[in-house]
Amino acid sequence: VYIVTYSGQEYEFSFDPVIGLFGWVNRQSDRLPLEIYIAVICNGVGTMGYIAIMKYFDPVVVSMVMLMEPIIATFIGMAVGEST
């Protein structure tokens, strides 16, 4: 709420799927396949990748990469114009 308030984006405390803070709760049939894909494929492959890479790198290096992932994702989002 803090970031949305100071970024100037329009929002409201409702279940509106566009500007509501709880809009993600609304059930829509097109979201379920995407949710399953993200939950199973992306998280599963990502976790297995981190476990597999531990054969070749120290656990400290792997943990630092895992901790830097959100920061790097933010910079990538900023580079393509999707994040501010």
Z-matrix of the N, CA and C atoms (Angstrom, degrees):
N
C 1 1.452
C 2 1.528 1 109.50
N 3 1.325 2 116.61 1 -37.04
C 4 1.462 3 120.89 2 -179.49
C 5 1.524 4 110.92 3 -60.83
N 6 1.327 5 116.76 4 -46.93
C 7 1.462 6 120.63 5 -178.04
C 8 1.522 7 110.57 6 -66.84
N 9 1.320 8 116.93 7 -43.00
C 10 1.463 9 120.24 8 -179.93
C 11 1.520 10 110.69 9 -64.21
N 12 1.319 11 117.17 10 -39.29
C 13 1.461 12 120.93 11 -179.38
C 14 1.522 13 111.49 12 -62.28
N 15 1.308 14 117.27 13 -46.58
C 16 1.464 15 120.52 14 -175.31
C 17 1.525 16 114.04 15 -87.73
N 18 1.325 17 118.06 16 -6.35
C 19 1.462 18 119.79 17 176.39
C 20 1.526 19 111.95 18 -88.00
N 21 1.327 20 116.91 19 -11.85
C 22 1.455 21 120.12 20 178.85
C 23 1.520 22 114.13 21 86.85
N 24 1.314 23 117.90 22 6.00
C 25 1.457 24 120.73 23 178.72
C 26 1.524 25 110.04 24 -76.13
N 27 1.321 26 115.18 25 146.20
C 28 1.456 27 120.21 26 178.32
C 29 1.524 28 109.44 27 -78.13
N 30 1.341 29 116.94 28 134.81
C 31 1.460 30 121.23 29 177.94
C 32 1.518 31 109.06 30 -153.15
N 33 1.319 32 115.26 31 164.33
C 34 1.457 33 121.37 32 175.33
C 35 1.529 34 108.75 33 -152.56
N 36 1.315 35 116.78 34 156.58
C 37 1.456 36 122.18 35 178.98
C 38 1.527 37 108.97 36 -82.43
N 39 1.333 38 116.35 37 78.54
C 40 1.460 39 120.66 38 -178.74
C 41 1.520 40 109.29 39 -149.68
N 42 1.312 41 115.57 40 -178.21
C 43 1.460 42 122.57 41 177.52
C 44 1.526 43 111.74 42 -98.77
N 45 1.311 44 117.37 43 17.64
C 46 1.464 45 121.51 44 178.39
C 47 1.523 46 108.99 45 -62.75
N 48 1.344 47 119.10 46 127.64
C 49 1.466 48 120.32 47 -175.90
C 50 1.519 49 114.58 48 -68.89
N 51 1.321 50 118.41 49 -14.59
C 52 1.460 51 120.44 50 -177.85
C 53 1.525 52 111.92 51 -96.46
N 54 1.333 53 117.85 52 -52.26
C 55 1.464 54 120.03 53 -175.20
C 56 1.524 55 113.48 54 -120.03
N 57 1.310 56 118.30 55 0.46
C 58 1.462 57 120.92 56 -179.17
C 59 1.517 58 112.24 57 -79.75
N 60 1.319 59 116.40 58 141.21
C 61 1.459 60 120.30 59 179.24
C 62 1.531 61 112.27 60 -66.99
N 63 1.324 62 116.59 61 -23.00
C 64 1.456 63 120.81 62 179.23
C 65 1.525 64 111.44 63 -110.74
N 66 1.312 65 117.87 64 24.49
C 67 1.459 66 122.42 65 -179.92
C 68 1.513 67 113.82 66 -66.49
N 69 1.315 68 117.11 67 -22.19
C 70 1.462 69 120.84 68 179.18
C 71 1.523 70 111.85 69 -68.83
N 72 1.335 71 118.33 70 -14.40
C 73 1.457 72 122.00 71 -178.35
C 74 1.529 73 111.37 72 -78.04
N 75 1.317 74 117.94 73 -24.03
C 76 1.467 75 121.59 74 -177.92
C 77 1.522 76 110.88 75 -60.84
N 78 1.319 77 115.04 76 134.91
C 79 1.463 78 119.63 77 177.82
C 80 1.517 79 109.71 78 -82.87
N 81 1.311 80 115.30 79 129.41
C 82 1.454 81 121.61 80 174.09
C 83 1.522 82 107.15 81 -137.49
N 84 1.309 83 116.86 82 136.66
C 85 1.461 84 120.45 83 -173.85
C 86 1.525 85 112.67 84 -66.57
N 87 1.327 86 118.35 85 -26.68
C 88 1.457 87 119.29 86 -179.00
C 89 1.527 88 112.83 87 -78.52
N 90 1.322 89 118.83 88 -11.59
C 91 1.463 90 121.37 89 -179.31
C 92 1.526 91 113.03 90 -85.42
N 93 1.326 92 118.31 91 -27.09
C 94 1.456 93 121.27 92 -174.63
C 95 1.533 94 113.04 93 -62.43
N 96 1.335 95 120.70 94 -47.41
C 97 1.466 96 118.92 95 177.77
C 98 1.532 97 112.82 96 -61.34
N 99 1.320 98 116.66 97 -38.15
C 100 1.458 99 120.35 98 177.75
C 101 1.522 100 111.07 99 -65.23
N 102 1.319 101 116.84 100 -42.01
C 103 1.465 102 121.66 101 178.19
C 104 1.526 103 111.51 102 -61.25
N 105 1.323 104 116.10 103 -44.23
C 106 1.469 105 120.19 104 179.08
C 107 1.518 106 110.51 105 -65.56
N 108 1.322 107 117.10 106 -41.78
C 109 1.465 108 120.81 107 178.62
C 110 1.526 109 111.21 108 -60.47
N 111 1.313 110 116.63 109 -48.18
C 112 1.461 111 120.28 110 -179.40
C 113 1.527 112 110.99 111 -64.14
N 114 1.333 113 116.58 112 -43.26
C 115 1.463 114 120.43 113 -176.95
C 116 1.523 115 111.95 114 -67.29
N 117 1.309 116 117.38 115 -43.92
C 118 1.461 117 120.17 116 -173.87
C 119 1.526 118 112.00 117 -87.95
N 120 1.310 119 116.95 118 -55.63
C 121 1.464 120 120.50 119 -172.95
C 122 1.525 121 111.69 120 -73.55
N 123 1.310 122 117.14 121 -56.43
C 124 1.468 123 119.81 122 -174.35
C 125 1.527 124 112.04 123 -65.15
N 126 1.315 125 117.11 124 -50.42
C 127 1.462 126 119.49 125 -179.85
C 128 1.514 127 111.89 126 -67.56
N 129 1.322 128 117.18 127 -40.79
C 130 1.467 129 120.46 128 -179.21
C 131 1.521 130 112.30 129 -65.49
N 132 1.313 131 116.55 130 -49.29
C 133 1.463 132 120.44 131 -179.74
C 134 1.527 133 110.68 132 -65.96
N 135 1.323 134 116.82 133 -39.76
C 136 1.464 135 119.81 134 178.92
C 137 1.512 136 112.70 135 -63.49
N 138 1.322 137 116.29 136 -44.10
C 139 1.465 138 119.99 137 179.25
C 140 1.518 139 111.04 138 -66.88
N 141 1.326 140 117.36 139 -42.59
C 142 1.468 141 119.71 140 178.08
C 143 1.522 142 111.33 141 -64.46
N 144 1.336 143 116.48 142 -33.06
C 145 1.457 144 119.66 143 177.11
C 146 1.518 145 112.24 144 -65.24
N 147 1.332 146 116.66 145 -41.92
C 148 1.459 147 119.88 146 177.74
C 149 1.527 148 110.90 147 -65.34
N 150 1.323 149 117.21 148 -40.13
C 151 1.461 150 120.20 149 179.04
C 152 1.523 151 110.55 150 -66.93
N 153 1.328 152 117.66 151 -41.47
C 154 1.463 153 121.20 152 -179.35
C 155 1.527 154 111.78 153 -66.63
N 156 1.316 155 117.30 154 -36.16
C 157 1.464 156 120.19 155 -177.38
C 158 1.523 157 112.22 156 -72.22
N 159 1.339 158 116.68 157 -16.77
C 160 1.467 159 119.58 158 178.43
C 161 1.525 160 112.37 159 -66.23
N 162 1.331 161 117.79 160 -14.50
C 163 1.463 162 121.11 161 174.64
C 164 1.528 163 110.83 162 -67.56
N 165 1.320 164 116.16 163 -30.20
C 166 1.454 165 120.95 164 -171.23
C 167 1.525 166 114.14 165 -106.71
N 168 1.336 167 118.27 166 -21.82
C 169 1.455 168 121.92 167 -177.97
C 170 1.528 169 110.20 168 -125.42
N 171 1.316 170 115.30 169 158.51
C 172 1.465 171 120.21 170 175.83
C 173 1.532 172 110.00 171 -65.95
N 174 1.320 173 117.09 172 150.10
C 175 1.461 174 119.81 173 178.13
C 176 1.531 175 113.58 174 -58.72
N 177 1.325 176 117.35 175 -29.42
C 178 1.464 177 120.15 176 178.80
C 179 1.522 178 110.71 177 -65.40
N 180 1.321 179 117.36 178 -40.15
C 181 1.463 180 121.32 179 178.70
C 182 1.527 181 110.11 180 -65.13
N 183 1.327 182 116.37 181 -44.08
C 184 1.459 183 120.33 182 -179.90
C 185 1.528 184 110.63 183 -63.88
N 186 1.319 185 117.35 184 -41.87
C 187 1.466 186 119.39 185 -179.92
C 188 1.528 187 111.16 186 -66.99
N 189 1.322 188 118.42 187 -35.46
C 190 1.465 189 120.24 188 176.95
C 191 1.522 190 111.08 189 -66.41
N 192 1.326 191 116.97 190 -38.90
C 193 1.466 192 120.54 191 177.01
C 194 1.525 193 110.22 192 -63.69
N 195 1.334 194 116.82 193 -41.34
C 196 1.457 195 120.50 194 179.07
C 197 1.531 196 110.98 195 -63.82
N 198 1.322 197 117.46 196 -39.26
C 199 1.460 198 120.73 197 -179.69
C 200 1.525 199 112.52 198 -72.90
N 201 1.325 200 117.40 199 -27.60
C 202 1.463 201 121.01 200 -179.84
C 203 1.526 202 112.71 201 -84.10
N 204 1.323 203 117.94 202 -10.97
C 205 1.461 204 121.48 203 -175.69
C 206 1.531 205 113.39 204 -57.45
N 207 1.344 206 120.91 205 -47.04
C 208 1.471 207 118.85 206 179.07
C 209 1.531 208 113.32 207 -64.27
N 210 1.305 209 117.29 208 -34.47
C 211 1.463 210 120.57 209 -179.97
C 212 1.522 211 110.09 210 -68.74
N 213 1.318 212 116.53 211 -44.19
C 214 1.461 213 120.49 212 178.58
C 215 1.529 214 110.09 213 -65.10
N 216 1.331 215 117.24 214 -39.37
C 217 1.465 216 120.10 215 178.20
C 218 1.523 217 111.19 216 -62.84
N 219 1.320 218 117.47 217 -36.06
C 220 1.462 219 120.75 218 177.08
C 221 1.516 220 110.86 219 -64.59
N 222 1.324 221 116.99 220 -44.01
C 223 1.467 222 120.05 221 178.20
C 224 1.527 223 111.78 222 -64.34
N 225 1.328 224 117.41 223 -38.34
C 226 1.465 225 120.19 224 176.95
C 227 1.522 226 109.87 225 -64.97
N 228 1.336 227 117.11 226 -41.68
C 229 1.461 228 120.42 227 176.78
C 230 1.505 229 112.82 228 -61.95
N 231 1.324 230 116.79 229 -38.15
C 232 1.458 231 120.72 230 177.56
C 233 1.535 232 110.58 231 -67.92
N 234 1.330 233 116.73 232 -36.65
C 235 1.458 234 120.51 233 -178.67
C 236 1.524 235 112.29 234 -66.75
N 237 1.329 236 116.37 235 -33.70
C 238 1.473 237 118.81 236 179.99
C 239 1.524 238 111.93 237 -94.65
N 240 1.320 239 117.43 238 0.90
C 241 1.455 240 121.53 239 174.99
C 242 1.513 241 115.49 240 84.56
N 243 1.321 242 118.98 241 17.40
C 244 1.452 243 122.25 242 -179.17
C 245 1.516 244 113.05 243 -99.66
N 246 1.316 245 118.48 244 -14.57
C 247 1.459 246 122.40 245 -177.34
C 248 1.514 247 108.48 246 -126.93
N 249 1.336 248 115.54 247 153.20
C 250 1.469 249 118.11 248 178.79
C 251 1.508 250 110.50 249 -118.78
